[in-house]
Every structure is written in C-alpha cells, then in structure tokens.
C-alpha cells in the first residue's frame, strides 16, 4: 500500500511523528502537500469535506486505501502494527497508544511556552506570559513528564519504551528530545543529566540506518520559527 500523508509542507510539527515512523519502516508514502499547489489543494479539499463524509479537523491525516485517519496518535496506533512498530498483543498496543497520547499532551505544553495566550498573536505580543510559562514549564512540567518517560524506559529494561523492539513511541521520544535541544539548547543541556536513558534512546534512534539517512535528506524539514519548537534566546535562560 502507498500511504498518503497530509500535513503542512514547510514545518515539521505533528506530522513529523508520522514521517519518522514511515521512514524507519521503509514504507511507500508520499508527503502530499509538499508536491506543490495541487498537493495543498488536495489537502484542503479533505479538510473542507469535499472529498469525504467525515472530514478531519486539521492535519496531520493519513490516507490508507479508502481510510482517512486523523490525529497523530491515532495514525500511529493504526500504522504501528502494520509497520512492525508496535507490539502484537492488544495490551501492548494499548500501552503504546497510552504513551503516545501522553506525548501529545507534552507537545501542547511545549508549543505553549512561546504562545501561551493565543496562537493568533505574535510572540512579541505575549512575551511576558511566555517567559512565565517557560519558567513553569521547566520547573514543573519537564521534570514530571520527561521523568515519567525515563521511568518507563527503566522499568522496561532501559533500551525501549514498549516491549523488546523499537516502537513508534521511541521514535516520537527521539523527536521530543531533538526538538527541545533546538528550542532550549542551554536549558536542555543542563537537564539531560537527569534523563540519561532518554538521551541514550535518542542517540540509539539517530544511529538507525533509515532514520540516519532520513535526517540528512531533503525529506527532513529543518526546525524553524513556525513549528512546535521555536528558539527564542530570552526563553532559554
């Protein structure tokens, strides 16, 4: 099957969690909106409900045959068993999905460090609130949430988060570490000593042949000031 991924063409965003899974599995897929104006038009037709009865609210969404699946965690729940990136048993698949939903919560908190008031305002219009949110994020949320995933790895033997093989959860945790290093290089460097297993997992994923090839290819969209992770010097104290 050739999968069709629909996401904004110029940012990593939530679509990157899907791309990493597809790339690691060597899946046949096309990043539709990156195919020019026709690709963007096709994506908007789905969102506006001109192509299907039950349109997605927003990208990312995946077209697999006649199925159209939205929400990053839901897409990975579908793809995981088909790409060999999820446990075979139901309990294992649900555990992986639970972890991915927790990652989705973390992604919202990361985004809100630089846009705590509104996504419709520029960062400069909410700078004081962003500074306060970032302080709280690193004081409370980062230790709690990354500490949780550190314990998950430890209880599973330290190599993978779910089962005995790489899963889409591990790929997503790689992206979390990678993104935080971009957005908060100073803060992350100080904090990483507290999460050695997550840091080791990041390095392990980065060395995987298909992931390594993807990261150095044109298919990997660079970090920028328009994605979930945005670097502002004044927030990286």
ZIRA-V606728 format. One record per residue. N is the residue number from 1. PSI is psi in whole degrees, 0 to 359 (NA if undefined). Layout:
BEGIN
n=[N;N]
psi=[PSI;PSI]
END
This chain:
BEGIN
n=[1;2;3;4;5;6;7;8;9;10;11;12;13;14;15;16;17;18;19;20;21;22;23;24;25;26;27;28;29;30;31;32;33;34;35;36;37;38;39;40;41;42;43;44;45;46;47;48;49;50;51;52;53;54;55;56;57;58;59;60;61;62;63;64;65;66;67;68;69;70;71;72;73;74;75;76;77;78;79;80;81;82;83;84;85;86;87;88;89;90;91;92;93;94;95;96;97;98;99;100;101;102;103;104;105;106;107;108;109;110;111;112;113;114;115;116;117;118;119;120;121;122;123;124;125;126;127;128;129;130;131;132;133;134;135;136;137;138;139;140;141;142;143;144;145;146;147;148;149;150;151;152;153;154;155;156;157;158;159;160;161;162;163;164;165;166;167;168;169;170;171;172;173;174;175;176;177;178;179;180;181;182;183;184;185;186;187;188;189;190;191;192;193;194;195;196;197;198;199;200;201;202;203;204;205;206;207;208;209;210;211;212;213;214;215;216;217;218;219;220;221;222;223;224;225;226;227;228;229;230;231;232;233;234;235;236;237]
psi=[139;120;147;115;131;117;166;138;348;5;153;300;207;339;337;330;325;316;317;319;315;319;314;324;352;32;154;110;161;135;90;312;346;6;16;196;323;322;316;320;319;319;317;330;322;313;323;358;19;351;333;161;322;86;151;153;318;161;158;148;158;134;120;99;238;353;141;117;129;171;124;313;322;320;316;327;322;313;327;302;328;335;3;29;25;155;156;331;154;317;319;319;320;323;316;318;319;316;320;324;325;323;320;321;317;321;318;317;324;312;321;353;323;347;65;337;308;142;349;354;149;157;318;338;354;30;311;318;324;321;317;316;321;320;315;322;313;336;322;308;318;310;320;313;314;328;324;312;330;319;322;314;316;316;341;11;351;346;310;161;332;122;204;5;162;139;172;336;317;320;321;322;325;314;324;311;316;316;319;327;327;313;326;66;319;312;318;321;320;325;335;335;341;350;60;328;323;320;319;322;317;312;321;317;318;334;350;134;312;322;316;316;320;316;335;8;169;346;333;111;132;156;153;183;17;5;197;316;119;135;123;118;321;345;345;65;NA]
END
